[in-house]
Amino acid sequence: MTHDPNCIFCRIVKGELPAKRIHEDDEFIVFPDIHPAAPVHLLMVPKEHFATLADAQAKHEELLGRMLLLAPRLAREQGATNGYRVVINNGPDGGQEVYHLHVHVLGGARPWKRL
Ligand code: DGP
């Protein structure tokens, strides 16, 4: 499994940096965003390092599907009972800061600009 020792999320996956794990399985972990943009703000982070959605491969199909399928349950359990957003930022114009693919789950308020 690819691992980048300079990547913050790889270091969280390895337990070298702390995070409150809300979910963990063989393929990904989930923890709260350190700078929450909503009352509920979770990050779903694959254990394997790949930078963006464009770097995902066919072998990641099940992982990506499983993350999306788990998002509703975790959002509800964490208190986003009135809806939530599921966001993947990609590249500079996508506002991506950490180049280890991750899924944001945001809810508990509606501060959004409508898309
Ligand atoms: P993005 O812009 O999609 O790359 O979002 C990266 C998010 O990661 C950003 O909202 C802040 C969060 N983040 C960065 N470093 C850490 C960390 O060390 N711990 C946690 N829990 N979140 C982090």
Backbone and ligand atoms as CSV (ligand in chain L), in Angstrom:
chain,resi,resn,atom,element,x,y,z
A,1,MET,N,N,0.852,-1.194,0.000
A,1,MET,CA,C,0.000,0.000,0.000
A,1,MET,C,C,0.885,1.241,0.000
A,2,THR,N,N,0.605,2.186,-0.891
A,2,THR,CA,C,1.443,3.378,-1.002
A,2,THR,C,C,1.310,4.249,0.247
A,3,HIS,N,N,2.450,4.745,0.723
A,3,HIS,CA,C,2.487,5.574,1.922
A,3,HIS,C,C,3.503,6.680,1.685
A,4,ASP,N,N,3.151,7.917,2.048
A,4,ASP,CA,C,4.073,9.043,1.876
A,4,ASP,C,C,4.408,9.592,3.265
A,5,PRO,N,N,5.653,9.424,3.708
A,5,PRO,CA,C,6.007,9.842,5.074
A,5,PRO,C,C,5.884,11.344,5.298
A,6,ASN,N,N,5.802,12.122,4.218
A,6,ASN,CA,C,5.652,13.579,4.366
A,6,ASN,C,C,4.194,14.041,4.325
A,7,CYS,N,N,3.277,13.073,4.187
A,7,CYS,CA,C,1.853,13.419,4.052
A,7,CYS,C,C,1.182,13.389,5.429
A,8,ILE,N,N,0.495,14.476,5.773
A,8,ILE,CA,C,-0.188,14.580,7.082
A,8,ILE,C,C,-1.185,13.447,7.270
A,9,PHE,N,N,-1.976,13.151,6.248
A,9,PHE,CA,C,-3.004,12.126,6.413
A,9,PHE,C,C,-2.388,10.727,6.492
A,10,CYS,N,N,-1.288,10.483,5.774
A,10,CYS,CA,C,-0.592,9.196,5.940
A,10,CYS,C,C,-0.089,9.051,7.376
A,11,ARG,N,N,0.364,10.156,7.944
A,11,ARG,CA,C,0.889,10.104,9.316
A,11,ARG,C,C,-0.252,9.876,10.318
A,12,ILE,N,N,-1.423,10.433,10.040
A,12,ILE,CA,C,-2.587,10.152,10.904
A,12,ILE,C,C,-2.983,8.680,10.759
A,13,VAL,N,N,-3.030,8.191,9.526
A,13,VAL,CA,C,-3.376,6.778,9.291
A,13,VAL,C,C,-2.443,5.875,10.094
A,14,LYS,N,N,-1.141,6.210,10.098
A,14,LYS,CA,C,-0.148,5.378,10.803
A,14,LYS,C,C,-0.169,5.548,12.314
A,15,GLY,N,N,-0.902,6.567,12.787
A,15,GLY,CA,C,-0.946,6.827,14.227
A,15,GLY,C,C,0.197,7.703,14.699
A,16,GLU,N,N,0.949,8.287,13.765
A,16,GLU,CA,C,2.073,9.166,14.147
A,16,GLU,C,C,1.576,10.544,14.563
A,17,LEU,N,N,0.407,10.938,14.051
A,17,LEU,CA,C,-0.250,12.181,14.470
A,17,LEU,C,C,-1.623,11.815,15.002
A,18,PRO,N,N,-2.113,12.548,16.011
A,18,PRO,CA,C,-3.384,12.163,16.644
A,18,PRO,C,C,-4.607,12.575,15.833
A,19,ALA,N,N,-5.652,11.793,15.952
A,19,ALA,CA,C,-6.967,12.144,15.406
A,19,ALA,C,C,-7.977,11.238,16.108
A,20,LYS,N,N,-9.161,11.769,16.349
A,20,LYS,CA,C,-10.221,10.986,16.999
A,20,LYS,C,C,-10.906,10.137,15.935
A,21,ARG,N,N,-10.592,8.856,15.905
A,21,ARG,CA,C,-11.122,7.984,14.845
A,21,ARG,C,C,-12.581,7.646,15.133
A,22,ILE,N,N,-13.446,8.097,14.246
A,22,ILE,CA,C,-14.874,7.821,14.365
A,22,ILE,C,C,-15.210,6.507,13.696
A,23,HIS,N,N,-14.396,6.149,12.709
A,23,HIS,CA,C,-14.572,4.882,11.994
A,23,HIS,C,C,-13.207,4.440,11.494
A,24,GLU,N,N,-12.988,3.145,11.523
A,24,GLU,CA,C,-11.788,2.585,10.892
A,24,GLU,C,C,-12.105,1.205,10.370
A,25,ASP,N,N,-11.676,0.936,9.146
A,25,ASP,CA,C,-11.724,-0.433,8.640
A,25,ASP,C,C,-10.453,-0.691,7.861
A,26,ASP,N,N,-10.414,-1.752,7.077
A,26,ASP,CA,C,-9.187,-2.128,6.379
A,26,ASP,C,C,-8.721,-1.056,5.404
A,27,GLU,N,N,-9.679,-0.294,4.871
A,27,GLU,CA,C,-9.357,0.586,3.747
A,27,GLU,C,C,-9.349,2.072,4.042
A,28,PHE,N,N,-10.079,2.511,5.062
A,28,PHE,CA,C,-10.112,3.953,5.336
A,28,PHE,C,C,-10.429,4.257,6.786
A,29,ILE,N,N,-10.107,5.499,7.176
A,29,ILE,CA,C,-10.450,5.981,8.508
A,29,ILE,C,C,-11.278,7.254,8.357
A,30,VAL,N,N,-11.987,7.606,9.441
A,30,VAL,CA,C,-12.806,8.827,9.454
A,30,VAL,C,C,-12.527,9.557,10.759
A,31,PHE,N,N,-12.276,10.864,10.654
A,31,PHE,CA,C,-12.024,11.671,11.849
A,31,PHE,C,C,-12.506,13.095,11.602
A,32,PRO,N,N,-12.716,13.891,12.672
A,32,PRO,CA,C,-13.185,15.273,12.503
A,32,PRO,C,C,-12.109,16.157,11.878
A,33,ASP,N,N,-12.555,17.087,11.040
A,33,ASP,CA,C,-11.645,18.076,10.459
A,33,ASP,C,C,-11.147,19.010,11.566
A,34,ILE,N,N,-9.860,19.325,11.514
A,34,ILE,CA,C,-9.260,20.172,12.553
A,34,ILE,C,C,-9.759,21.616,12.460
A,35,HIS,N,N,-10.197,22.023,11.287
A,35,HIS,CA,C,-10.755,23.370,11.074
A,35,HIS,C,C,-12.182,23.232,10.538
A,36,PRO,N,N,-13.129,22.893,11.414
A,36,PRO,CA,C,-14.474,22.570,10.920
A,36,PRO,C,C,-15.149,23.763,10.242
A,37,ALA,N,N,-15.741,23.497,9.093
A,37,ALA,CA,C,-16.495,24.507,8.345
A,37,ALA,C,C,-17.986,24.368,8.601
A,38,ALA,N,N,-18.372,23.449,9.470
A,38,ALA,CA,C,-19.768,23.225,9.834
A,38,ALA,C,C,-19.760,22.498,11.181
A,39,PRO,N,N,-20.889,22.494,11.915
A,39,PRO,CA,C,-20.914,21.819,13.227
A,39,PRO,C,C,-20.488,20.347,13.136
A,40,VAL,N,N,-20.886,19.672,12.071
A,40,VAL,CA,C,-20.386,18.315,11.800
A,40,VAL,C,C,-19.480,18.415,10.574
A,41,HIS,N,N,-18.219,18.066,10.733
A,41,HIS,CA,C,-17.287,18.124,9.598
A,41,HIS,C,C,-16.312,16.958,9.736
A,42,LEU,N,N,-16.593,15.925,8.968
A,42,LEU,CA,C,-15.790,14.697,9.013
A,42,LEU,C,C,-14.917,14.606,7.777
A,43,LEU,N,N,-13.782,13.945,7.929
A,43,LEU,CA,C,-12.915,13.624,6.795
A,43,LEU,C,C,-12.829,12.112,6.684
A,44,MET,N,N,-13.110,11.601,5.496
A,44,MET,CA,C,-12.995,10.159,5.230
A,44,MET,C,C,-11.715,9.986,4.413
A,45,VAL,N,N,-10.761,9.248,4.976
A,45,VAL,CA,C,-9.401,9.232,4.424
A,45,VAL,C,C,-8.956,7.794,4.134
A,46,PRO,N,N,-8.698,7.466,2.865
A,46,PRO,CA,C,-8.183,6.132,2.546
A,46,PRO,C,C,-6.843,5.871,3.236
A,47,LYS,N,N,-6.588,4.635,3.580
A,47,LYS,CA,C,-5.295,4.289,4.174
A,47,LYS,C,C,-4.187,4.344,3.128
A,48,GLU,N,N,-4.547,4.085,1.886
A,48,GLU,CA,C,-3.560,4.163,0.807
A,48,GLU,C,C,-3.409,5.605,0.365
A,49,HIS,N,N,-2.177,5.993,0.094
A,49,HIS,CA,C,-1.923,7.362,-0.371
A,49,HIS,C,C,-2.119,7.464,-1.871
A,50,PHE,N,N,-3.087,8.295,-2.283
A,50,PHE,CA,C,-3.127,8.793,-3.656
A,50,PHE,C,C,-3.692,10.199,-3.584
A,51,ALA,N,N,-3.201,11.080,-4.447
A,51,ALA,CA,C,-3.310,12.511,-4.204
A,51,ALA,C,C,-4.699,13.068,-4.483
A,52,THR,N,N,-5.276,12.712,-5.616
A,52,THR,CA,C,-6.545,13.332,-6.048
A,52,THR,C,C,-7.426,12.267,-6.690
A,53,LEU,N,N,-8.640,12.676,-6.995
A,53,LEU,CA,C,-9.559,11.763,-7.688
A,53,LEU,C,C,-8.977,11.326,-9.035
A,54,ALA,N,N,-8.212,12.206,-9.670
A,54,ALA,CA,C,-7.610,11.869,-10.959
A,54,ALA,C,C,-6.549,10.777,-10.823
A,55,ASP,N,N,-6.060,10.570,-9.600
A,55,ASP,CA,C,-5.052,9.522,-9.364
A,55,ASP,C,C,-5.677,8.205,-8.937
A,56,ALA,N,N,-6.991,8.203,-8.738
A,56,ALA,CA,C,-7.662,6.954,-8.374
A,56,ALA,C,C,-7.645,6.006,-9.564
A,57,GLN,N,N,-7.599,4.727,-9.261
A,57,GLN,CA,C,-7.549,3.695,-10.299
A,57,GLN,C,C,-8.734,2.747,-10.138
A,58,ALA,N,N,-8.867,1.859,-11.094
A,58,ALA,CA,C,-9.985,0.915,-11.046
A,58,ALA,C,C,-10.005,0.142,-9.729
A,59,LYS,N,N,-8.834,-0.144,-9.180
A,59,LYS,CA,C,-8.783,-0.903,-7.926
A,59,LYS,C,C,-9.387,-0.130,-6.743
A,60,HIS,N,N,-9.588,1.177,-6.915
A,60,HIS,CA,C,-10.157,1.988,-5.839
A,60,HIS,C,C,-11.685,2.123,-5.934
A,61,GLU,N,N,-12.254,1.456,-6.918
A,61,GLU,CA,C,-13.695,1.607,-7.145
A,61,GLU,C,C,-14.501,1.223,-5.897
A,62,GLU,N,N,-14.153,0.100,-5.310
A,62,GLU,CA,C,-14.910,-0.363,-4.152
A,62,GLU,C,C,-14.691,0.556,-2.944
A,63,LEU,N,N,-13.451,0.978,-2.734
A,63,LEU,CA,C,-13.131,1.906,-1.648
A,63,LEU,C,C,-13.959,3.185,-1.766
A,64,LEU,N,N,-13.969,3.782,-2.955
A,64,LEU,CA,C,-14.712,5.036,-3.146
A,64,LEU,C,C,-16.200,4.810,-2.928
A,65,GLY,N,N,-16.701,3.705,-3.413
A,65,GLY,CA,C,-18.113,3.388,-3.224
A,65,GLY,C,C,-18.445,3.171,-1.758
A,66,ARG,N,N,-17.564,2.480,-1.061
A,66,ARG,CA,C,-17.831,2.196,0.353
A,66,ARG,C,C,-17.811,3.475,1.184
A,67,MET,N,N,-16.901,4.399,0.852
A,67,MET,CA,C,-16.876,5.668,1.586
A,67,MET,C,C,-18.198,6.414,1.376
A,68,LEU,N,N,-18.650,6.502,0.130
A,68,LEU,CA,C,-19.913,7.216,-0.134
A,68,LEU,C,C,-21.088,6.537,0.555
A,69,LEU,N,N,-21.089,5.223,0.592
A,69,LEU,CA,C,-22.207,4.504,1.212
A,69,LEU,C,C,-22.220,4.649,2.732
A,70,LEU,N,N,-21.055,4.878,3.325
A,70,LEU,CA,C,-21.002,5.029,4.783
A,70,LEU,C,C,-21.317,6.460,5.220
A,71,ALA,N,N,-21.130,7.430,4.329
A,71,ALA,CA,C,-21.299,8.844,4.696
A,71,ALA,C,C,-22.656,9.140,5.347
A,72,PRO,N,N,-23.781,8.667,4.810
A,72,PRO,CA,C,-25.072,8.997,5.437
A,72,PRO,C,C,-25.173,8.543,6.886
A,73,ARG,N,N,-24.696,7.344,7.158
A,73,ARG,CA,C,-24.808,6.831,8.529
A,73,ARG,C,C,-23.938,7.643,9.492
A,74,LEU,N,N,-22.698,7.909,9.090
A,74,LEU,CA,C,-21.804,8.664,9.975
A,74,LEU,C,C,-22.313,10.084,10.168
A,75,ALA,N,N,-22.809,10.709,9.094
A,75,ALA,CA,C,-23.332,12.071,9.205
A,75,ALA,C,C,-24.460,12.097,10.236
A,76,ARG,N,N,-25.384,11.152,10.118
A,76,ARG,CA,C,-26.526,11.099,11.042
A,76,ARG,C,C,-26.045,10.840,12.466
A,77,GLU,N,N,-25.151,9.871,12.623
A,77,GLU,CA,C,-24.674,9.521,13.971
A,77,GLU,C,C,-23.940,10.679,14.632
A,78,GLN,N,N,-23.289,11.509,13.810
A,78,GLN,CA,C,-22.518,12.627,14.374
A,78,GLN,C,C,-23.370,13.879,14.570
A,79,GLY,N,N,-24.651,13.805,14.182
A,79,GLY,CA,C,-25.564,14.900,14.494
A,79,GLY,C,C,-26.083,15.678,13.308
A,80,ALA,N,N,-25.672,15.321,12.105
A,80,ALA,CA,C,-26.187,16.000,10.916
A,80,ALA,C,C,-27.486,15.307,10.502
A,81,THR,N,N,-28.555,15.624,11.234
A,81,THR,CA,C,-29.823,14.911,11.051
A,81,THR,C,C,-30.734,15.608,10.047
A,82,ASN,N,N,-30.309,16.768,9.551
A,82,ASN,CA,C,-31.171,17.538,8.645
A,82,ASN,C,C,-30.511,17.706,7.275
A,83,GLY,N,N,-29.583,16.807,6.953
A,83,GLY,CA,C,-28.890,16.881,5.669
A,83,GLY,C,C,-27.426,17.213,5.841
A,84,TYR,N,N,-26.686,17.043,4.781
A,84,TYR,CA,C,-25.222,17.207,4.829
A,84,TYR,C,C,-24.718,17.316,3.406
A,85,ARG,N,N,-23.483,17.775,3.287
A,85,ARG,CA,C,-22.820,17.805,1.987
A,85,ARG,C,C,-21.685,16.800,1.977
A,86,VAL,N,N,-21.413,16.246,0.810
A,86,VAL,CA,C,-20.294,15.334,0.615
A,86,VAL,C,C,-19.434,15.956,-0.481
A,87,VAL,N,N,-18.179,16.279,-0.132
A,87,VAL,CA,C,-17.343,17.096,-1.021
A,87,VAL,C,C,-15.958,16.459,-1.170
A,88,ILE,N,N,-15.465,16.436,-2.403
A,88,ILE,CA,C,-14.057,16.071,-2.639
A,88,ILE,C,C,-13.413,17.233,-3.380
A,89,ASN,N,N,-12.506,17.938,-2.709
A,89,ASN,CA,C,-11.774,19.027,-3.346
A,89,ASN,C,C,-10.623,18.432,-4.161
A,90,ASN,N,N,-10.437,18.967,-5.365
A,90,ASN,CA,C,-9.382,18.448,-6.242
A,90,ASN,C,C,-8.577,19.572,-6.858
A,91,GLY,N,N,-7.279,19.587,-6.573
A,91,GLY,CA,C,-6.371,20.528,-7.216
A,91,GLY,C,C,-6.554,21.954,-6.737
A,92,PRO,N,N,-5.703,22.858,-7.225
A,92,PRO,CA,C,-5.710,24.248,-6.752
A,92,PRO,C,C,-7.062,24.930,-6.933
A,93,ASP,N,N,-7.686,24.814,-8.074
A,93,ASP,CA,C,-8.973,25.481,-8.273
A,93,ASP,C,C,-10.106,24.758,-7.562
A,94,GLY,N,N,-9.846,23.541,-7.112
A,94,GLY,CA,C,-10.821,22.820,-6.294
A,94,GLY,C,C,-10.631,23.097,-4.814
A,95,GLY,N,N,-9.660,23.946,-4.479
A,95,GLY,CA,C,-9.439,24.316,-3.080
A,95,GLY,C,C,-8.769,23.237,-2.254
A,96,GLN,N,N,-8.096,22.293,-2.905
A,96,GLN,CA,C,-7.467,21.194,-2.152
A,96,GLN,C,C,-6.201,21.675,-1.459
A,97,GLU,N,N,-6.105,21.349,-0.157
A,97,GLU,CA,C,-4.918,21.726,0.620
A,97,GLU,C,C,-4.060,20.515,0.936
A,98,VAL,N,N,-4.693,19.402,1.219
A,98,VAL,CA,C,-3.950,18.180,1.559
A,98,VAL,C,C,-4.057,17.224,0.382
A,99,TYR,N,N,-2.911,16.909,-0.210
A,99,TYR,CA,C,-2.903,16.089,-1.426
A,99,TYR,C,C,-2.831,14.602,-1.101
A,100,HIS,N,N,-3.840,14.180,-0.371
A,100,HIS,CA,C,-4.126,12.762,-0.089
A,100,HIS,C,C,-5.650,12.704,-0.184
A,101,LEU,N,N,-6.156,12.033,-1.182
A,101,LEU,CA,C,-7.593,12.089,-1.439
A,101,LEU,C,C,-8.404,11.890,-0.160
A,102,HIS,N,N,-9.433,12.713,0.012
A,102,HIS,CA,C,-10.319,12.587,1.166
A,102,HIS,C,C,-11.686,13.132,0.817
A,103,VAL,N,N,-12.679,12.633,1.552
A,103,VAL,CA,C,-14.063,13.037,1.362
A,103,VAL,C,C,-14.483,13.848,2.585
A,104,HIS,N,N,-14.957,15.081,2.352
A,104,HIS,CA,C,-15.523,15.892,3.432
A,104,HIS,C,C,-17.010,15.552,3.580
A,105,VAL,N,N,-17.462,15.424,4.814
A,105,VAL,CA,C,-18.892,15.290,5.105
A,105,VAL,C,C,-19.249,16.439,6.045
A,106,LEU,N,N,-20.108,17.347,5.562
A,106,LEU,CA,C,-20.397,18.589,6.298
A,106,LEU,C,C,-21.889,18.717,6.541
A,107,GLY,N,N,-22.257,18.982,7.802
A,107,GLY,CA,C,-23.673,19.150,8.107
A,107,GLY,C,C,-23.878,19.829,9.440
A,108,GLY,N,N,-25.139,19.903,9.839
A,108,GLY,CA,C,-25.486,20.512,11.114
A,108,GLY,C,C,-25.762,21.995,10.999
A,109,ALA,N,N,-25.649,22.547,9.807
A,109,ALA,CA,C,-25.958,23.960,9.551
A,109,ALA,C,C,-25.999,24.119,8.042
A,110,ARG,N,N,-26.427,25.297,7.597
A,110,ARG,CA,C,-26.549,25.499,6.155
A,110,ARG,C,C,-25.887,26.818,5.741
A,111,PRO,N,N,-24.572,26.913,5.912
A,111,PRO,CA,C,-23.889,28.174,5.586
A,111,PRO,C,C,-23.461,28.248,4.121
A,112,TRP,N,N,-24.025,27.383,3.281
A,112,TRP,CA,C,-23.487,27.218,1.935
A,112,TRP,C,C,-24.006,28.255,0.961
A,113,LYS,N,N,-23.186,28.509,-0.036
A,113,LYS,CA,C,-23.651,29.170,-1.246
A,113,LYS,C,C,-24.257,28.049,-2.105
A,114,ARG,N,N,-25.468,28.246,-2.590
A,114,ARG,CA,C,-26.089,27.201,-3.411
A,114,ARG,C,C,-25.297,26.955,-4.671
A,115,LEU,N,N,-25.129,25.696,-5.040
A,115,LEU,CA,C,-24.420,25.363,-6.288
A,115,LEU,C,C,-25.378,25.484,-7.458
L,1,DGP,P1,P,-8.823,20.016,1.520
L,1,DGP,O1,O,-8.929,21.498,1.308
L,1,DGP,O2,O,-9.975,19.298,0.853
L,1,DGP,O3,O,-7.475,19.473,1.157
L,1,DGP,O4,O,-9.056,19.817,3.076
L,1,DGP,C1,C,-8.055,19.458,3.975
L,1,DGP,C2,C,-8.673,19.525,5.337
L,1,DGP,O5,O,-7.836,18.813,6.238
L,1,DGP,C3,C,-8.809,20.941,5.907
L,1,DGP,O6,O,-10.194,21.246,6.056
L,1,DGP,C4,C,-8.138,20.883,7.268
L,1,DGP,C5,C,-7.915,19.406,7.500
L,1,DGP,N1,N,-6.677,19.077,8.199
L,1,DGP,C6,C,-5.423,19.438,7.824
L,1,DGP,N2,N,-4.528,18.952,8.697
L,1,DGP,C7,C,-5.228,18.245,9.613
L,1,DGP,C8,C,-4.847,17.493,10.760
L,1,DGP,O7,O,-3.667,17.366,11.134
L,1,DGP,N3,N,-5.854,16.913,11.478
L,1,DGP,C9,C,-7.172,17.035,11.100
L,1,DGP,N4,N,-8.079,16.411,11.875
L,1,DGP,N5,N,-7.562,17.723,10.026
L,1,DGP,C10,C,-6.591,18.328,9.291
